[in-house]
């Protein structure tokens, strides 16, 4: 079993790298809701700064991962400084408006009703606010700037999404990963034969949803439909699409994986289960890209966390192919959920205890990565892939 684990970790973590070279990884931490004043920002930043060294230590000491994360001999080196991406203060003006309206009700409502309303405002406002496209897009654009900056420094990144920060990681992957093959995409959308012939004769690189908008070729509406520009200058815009791809998409290989925790993602994005929702199609293409390019997507929740929702039941690569109707070529990545971590905290405090229970949580991160690998890949298959990789 240990030999098997070494093999699959080598495939997942070392693909496309020279064995003697050490690659740096930056952990990018993304805040959740109710972090929109200076006090809560400080609380979040201090929590990350305490948690980050503990996670590094667990990766370097765990018997299954230390071979690759040893600071002296490992293939990967986790950067000592955490990268904190903070978006919570952007909702402050809107939240202040809601609070002013809430104050009006204080004199009209029973005390208990007012306090419940106030609590719901504090915890839910940002989660609802960040879902709106005009609020989300600038956030993921700024996050992409961070990812590209780290990549230029020679760092790959792992995104850590906390609470409503999981909405940001999901939308980042959906809009910024270059998983769109334009020939395939325009083969299914409603465009003229003339446009289809032009696209086939003028191939462009794979791109992302954000690049379609940046090039003014099309946008995905709030109901999940791709709306295309059918104006006279479509061809002129299309020819320049590669420039938009380079400008606004995530560089291929920059993102190694996502670790979401304290995640209410399923609660707020349950429409992904609707087969008639067009965004479901793009989610499937995104999943294919992640599996084939060795990205992992982990969800880790404390079992006592009332806002920690499992992303799904754990599915093997074969089961994902059956459900999505997509064949994965040479799969390397995986999706895995671990929502059974025991924090030994009250359900009233579990959602904010990932920092105070940092040893438990850091252990869970490393063990969940290992469990995900074991769950998705069997020994004989990975021996075959290992030989191909070494060639």
matplotlib code that plots the C-alpha trace (Angstrom):
import matplotlib.pyplot as plt

x = [0.0, 2.8, 4.5, 1.1, 0.7, 4.2, 3.4, 0.2, 1.5, 4.4, 1.9, -0.3, 2.3, 5.3, 3.8, 5.6, 8.4, 12.1, 12.7, 15.8, 14.1, 12.2, 8.9, 7.6, 3.9, 2.0, -1.1, -3.6, -6.2, -9.6, -11.9, -15.6, -18.6, -18.8, -15.3, -16.1, -14.7, -11.2, -11.7, -12.9, -10.2, -7.6, -9.2, -9.1, -5.5, -4.2, -6.0, -4.3, -0.9, -1.3, -2.7, -0.3, 2.9, 1.0, -0.2, 3.4, 4.6, 2.0, 2.9, 6.6, 6.1, 3.3, 4.7, 2.8, 3.7, 7.1, 9.0, 7.7, 7.5, 10.8, 12.2, 15.7, 15.1, 11.5, 10.3, 7.9, 8.6, 5.6, 6.4, 6.7, 4.6, 0.9, -0.8, -4.0, -6.6, -9.2, -12.5, -14.7, -14.4, -15.9, -19.4, -19.2, -21.2, -24.1, -24.0, -24.1, -27.2, -28.9, -28.0, -29.6, -32.8, -32.5, -32.3, -35.7, -37.2, -35.6, -38.4, -41.1, -40.0, -39.8, -36.3, -35.7, -36.9, -34.6, -31.6, -32.2, -32.6, -29.4, -27.5, -28.8, -27.7, -24.2, -23.7, -25.7, -25.3, -21.9, -22.6, -25.6, -23.7, -20.7, -22.9, -24.1, -22.2, -21.3, -19.8, -18.1, -16.4, -14.1, -13.1, -12.1, -10.3, -8.2, -7.6, -6.4, -3.9, -2.6, -2.4, -0.5, 1.8, 2.7, 3.2, 5.6, 7.6, 7.8, 5.2, 2.2, -0.8, -3.3, -6.4, -7.9, -11.6, -13.1, -16.9, -18.3, -14.7, -15.7, -18.0, -15.0, -12.9, -15.7, -16.4, -12.6, -12.2, -15.4, -14.5, -10.7, -9.6, -8.9, -11.1, -13.2, -12.3, -13.8, -14.5, -16.5, -18.2, -19.4, -20.4, -23.3, -24.3, -26.7, -24.4, -24.5, -22.6, -20.5, -19.3, -18.7, -16.6, -14.6, -13.9, -12.8, -10.5, -9.0, -8.3, -7.6, -6.1, -8.4, -9.9, -12.0, -15.4, -13.8, -11.9, -15.1, -16.4, -13.1, -13.0, -16.7, -17.5, -20.1, -21.1, -22.8, -26.0, -27.3, -29.5, -26.5, -26.9, -24.1, -25.1, -23.0, -22.3, -23.7, -22.5, -20.6, -17.3, -17.5, -14.7, -12.4, -13.0, -12.6, -9.1, -7.9, -9.3, -5.8, -4.8, -7.8, -7.0, -3.5, -4.8, -7.7, -7.5, -5.5, -2.1, -2.2, -0.3, -0.6, -3.3, -2.5, -5.7, -8.4, -9.1, -12.5, -13.4, -16.4, -18.2, -21.8, -21.3, -23.9, -26.5, -26.1, -25.3, -27.8, -28.9, -25.8, -27.8, -30.4, -29.5, -31.4, -29.2, -26.6, -23.9, -24.0, -22.5, -19.6, -19.1, -18.7, -16.1, -14.3, -14.3, -12.8, -10.1, -9.3, -9.2, -7.0, -4.6, -4.0, -5.9, -7.5, -10.6, -11.0, -13.8, -13.1, -15.7, -15.9, -18.8, -20.1, -20.1, -23.7, -22.6, -20.3, -22.1, -20.6, -19.9, -21.2, -20.8, -17.3, -17.3, -14.6, -13.3, -15.4, -18.6, -17.8, -17.6, -20.9, -22.7, -21.2, -21.3, -17.7, -14.7, -11.6, -8.4, -5.4, -6.9, -4.6, -6.7, -9.7, -12.5, -12.9, -15.0, -14.2, -17.0, -16.5, -13.6, -14.2, -13.2, -14.4, -16.1, -19.7, -21.8, -22.2, -18.5, -17.4, -17.7, -15.1, -12.9, -10.7, -8.0, -8.2, -8.3, -5.4, -3.7, -6.9, -7.6, -4.1, -4.0, -7.3, -6.0, -3.0, -5.1, -7.9, -5.4, -4.0, -7.5, -8.6, -5.7, -6.3, -10.0, -9.6, -6.7, -5.7, -2.2, -1.9, -3.3, -0.9, 2.1, 1.2, 0.8, 4.0, 6.0, 4.4, 5.3, 8.9, 9.1]
y = [0.0, 2.4, 1.7, 2.4, 5.7, 6.8, 6.0, 8.0, 10.9, 11.1, 11.2, 13.8, 16.1, 15.7, 15.5, 17.7, 18.4, 17.3, 15.0, 16.9, 20.4, 21.7, 23.6, 26.2, 26.2, 29.2, 28.6, 31.3, 31.8, 33.3, 34.6, 33.9, 36.0, 38.2, 39.4, 43.0, 45.2, 45.7, 43.5, 40.5, 41.1, 41.0, 37.8, 36.1, 37.1, 36.1, 32.8, 32.1, 33.1, 30.6, 27.8, 28.0, 26.9, 24.0, 22.8, 23.0, 20.9, 18.2, 17.9, 17.7, 15.1, 12.9, 9.5, 9.5, 13.0, 13.9, 12.4, 15.1, 18.0, 17.6, 21.1, 19.8, 16.9, 17.2, 17.9, 20.5, 23.3, 25.1, 28.8, 29.9, 33.1, 32.6, 34.6, 36.1, 37.3, 39.3, 40.4, 40.9, 44.7, 45.1, 44.4, 47.0, 49.8, 47.4, 45.9, 49.3, 50.0, 46.8, 47.7, 51.1, 49.5, 47.0, 49.8, 51.0, 47.7, 47.7, 49.9, 47.8, 44.2, 42.1, 42.0, 38.4, 38.8, 41.8, 40.0, 37.0, 39.3, 41.0, 37.7, 36.5, 39.8, 39.4, 35.8, 35.7, 39.1, 38.6, 35.1, 36.4, 39.5, 37.7, 35.4, 38.3, 38.3, 42.0, 41.5, 38.2, 39.1, 41.8, 39.5, 36.6, 39.0, 40.2, 36.7, 35.8, 38.7, 37.1, 33.6, 35.0, 37.0, 33.9, 31.9, 34.5, 34.1, 30.4, 29.4, 27.1, 27.8, 25.9, 27.8, 27.6, 28.7, 29.3, 29.4, 31.8, 31.8, 28.5, 30.4, 32.4, 29.3, 27.6, 30.7, 31.2, 27.7, 27.9, 31.2, 31.2, 27.7, 27.3, 24.3, 25.6, 24.1, 26.7, 24.3, 22.1, 25.0, 26.7, 23.3, 23.2, 26.8, 28.6, 30.2, 30.3, 27.8, 30.7, 31.4, 27.7, 27.4, 30.5, 29.2, 25.8, 27.6, 29.9, 27.8, 29.5, 28.2, 26.7, 29.5, 30.4, 31.9, 35.2, 35.5, 35.3, 38.3, 40.2, 39.7, 40.7, 37.5, 36.3, 36.1, 33.6, 35.0, 34.6, 31.7, 29.9, 30.5, 31.5, 34.7, 35.4, 38.6, 38.2, 41.6, 42.3, 42.5, 39.0, 37.6, 40.5, 40.0, 36.2, 36.5, 38.5, 35.9, 34.4, 37.8, 37.8, 34.3, 35.2, 38.3, 37.0, 33.2, 31.3, 30.1, 26.4, 24.7, 27.6, 26.1, 22.8, 22.3, 23.7, 23.0, 24.2, 24.1, 25.1, 25.0, 25.9, 25.7, 23.1, 25.1, 28.2, 26.5, 23.7, 24.6, 22.8, 19.6, 20.8, 19.1, 21.9, 24.6, 25.4, 26.1, 22.4, 21.8, 24.1, 22.5, 19.1, 20.6, 22.1, 18.8, 17.1, 19.6, 19.2, 15.4, 15.3, 18.0, 16.6, 19.2, 18.1, 19.5, 18.7, 19.6, 19.4, 20.1, 19.6, 17.3, 19.8, 22.7, 23.5, 25.3, 22.6, 20.8, 17.8, 18.6, 15.2, 11.6, 10.4, 9.1, 7.1, 8.3, 5.7, 6.8, 10.5, 9.4, 7.6, 10.5, 13.3, 11.4, 12.5, 10.2, 11.3, 10.8, 9.8, 10.9, 12.3, 14.6, 13.9, 15.3, 14.1, 15.1, 14.6, 16.1, 13.8, 15.5, 15.6, 19.1, 18.4, 21.8, 22.8, 23.3, 26.9, 27.6, 24.9, 27.1, 29.5, 27.0, 25.9, 28.2, 27.3, 23.6, 24.0, 20.7, 18.7, 20.7, 20.5, 16.8, 16.5, 18.3, 16.0, 12.8, 13.9, 14.4, 10.9, 9.4, 11.0, 9.5, 6.0, 6.2, 7.2, 5.2, 1.5, 0.2, -1.5, 1.4, 3.8, 1.7, 1.9, 5.6, 6.0, 4.3, 6.5, 9.6, 8.6, 8.2]
z = [0.0, 0.8, -2.6, -4.2, -2.4, -3.3, -7.0, -7.2, -5.2, -7.7, -10.5, -8.9, -7.5, -9.8, -13.2, -15.8, -13.3, -13.4, -10.4, -9.3, -9.3, -6.3, -7.1, -4.7, -3.7, -2.3, -0.2, -1.0, 1.8, 0.9, 3.6, 4.2, 5.3, 8.4, 7.9, 6.8, 9.5, 10.8, 13.9, 11.9, 9.2, 11.9, 13.4, 10.0, 9.2, 12.7, 12.3, 8.9, 10.3, 13.1, 10.9, 8.0, 9.8, 11.3, 7.9, 6.5, 9.5, 8.9, 5.2, 6.1, 8.9, 7.6, 6.7, 3.3, 2.2, 3.8, 0.9, -1.4, 1.1, 3.0, 3.0, 2.1, -0.3, -1.3, -4.8, -3.4, -1.0, 0.7, 1.0, 4.6, 4.1, 3.5, 0.8, 2.2, -0.3, 1.5, -0.1, 3.0, 3.2, -0.3, 0.9, 3.8, 2.1, 1.2, 4.7, 6.3, 4.3, 5.5, 9.1, 8.8, 7.6, 10.4, 13.0, 11.8, 12.8, 16.2, 17.7, 15.9, 16.6, 19.7, 21.1, 20.2, 16.6, 16.2, 17.5, 15.3, 12.3, 13.2, 13.5, 10.2, 8.6, 10.0, 8.8, 5.6, 4.0, 2.6, 1.4, -0.6, -1.7, -3.2, -5.3, -7.4, -10.7, -10.6, -7.1, -7.8, -11.1, -9.8, -6.9, -9.1, -11.4, -8.5, -7.3, -10.7, -10.5, -7.4, -9.0, -12.1, -9.9, -7.9, -11.0, -12.5, -9.3, -10.0, -7.5, -8.1, -5.9, -3.8, -3.0, 0.5, 0.5, 3.9, 4.3, 1.7, 0.3, -1.2, -3.6, -4.7, -5.4, -7.3, -9.5, -10.0, -11.4, -13.5, -15.0, -15.1, -16.0, -19.7, -20.3, -23.3, -26.7, -29.0, -31.9, -29.6, -27.9, -31.1, -32.4, -29.9, -29.6, -31.9, -34.5, -38.3, -40.5, -41.7, -38.2, -37.6, -40.7, -39.8, -36.3, -37.7, -40.2, -37.6, -34.5, -31.2, -28.0, -25.3, -23.3, -20.3, -19.8, -18.6, -21.9, -23.9, -22.0, -22.2, -26.0, -26.1, -27.9, -25.4, -21.7, -19.6, -18.2, -14.6, -15.8, -17.2, -20.9, -23.2, -25.0, -28.1, -29.9, -33.4, -34.6, -37.9, -36.1, -34.4, -36.6, -35.8, -32.1, -32.4, -34.0, -30.9, -28.4, -27.6, -26.2, -23.9, -22.9, -21.8, -20.1, -18.0, -17.8, -15.2, -16.7, -17.3, -14.5, -12.1, -9.9, -8.3, -6.3, -4.1, -0.4, 0.7, 4.4, 6.5, 3.2, 2.6, -1.2, -1.9, 0.1, -2.0, -5.4, -5.4, -8.9, -10.2, -9.8, -12.4, -15.7, -17.6, -16.0, -18.7, -16.2, -15.4, -18.8, -18.0, -14.7, -16.4, -18.8, -15.8, -14.0, -17.1, -17.3, -13.6, -13.7, -16.8, -15.7, -12.2, -10.1, -6.9, -5.2, -1.5, 0.8, 4.6, 7.2, 11.0, 11.7, 14.3, 11.9, 11.1, 7.9, 6.7, 3.9, 2.1, -1.6, -2.6, -1.8, -2.9, -6.4, -8.2, -11.5, -13.3, -11.4, -12.3, -16.0, -15.8, -14.2, -16.3, -19.5, -20.2, -20.8, -18.9, -20.9, -18.7, -15.4, -12.7, -10.5, -8.3, -6.1, -2.5, 0.5, 4.1, 6.3, 9.2, 11.0, 14.7, 16.1, 19.6, 19.5, 20.2, 17.1, 18.2, 17.7, 15.2, 12.1, 13.4, 15.2, 12.2, 13.5, 17.2, 16.3, 13.9, 14.7, 14.1, 10.9, 9.5, 10.1, 8.3, 5.3, 4.8, 5.6, 3.2, 0.4, 1.0, 1.3, -1.9, -3.8, -2.3, -3.1, -6.7, -8.0, -7.9, -7.8, -11.2, -13.1, -11.5, -12.2, -15.9, -15.7, -13.8, -16.6, -19.2, -17.2, -16.8, -20.6]

ax = plt.figure().add_subplot(projection="3d")
ax.plot(x, y, z, "-o")
ax.set_aspect("equal")
plt.show()
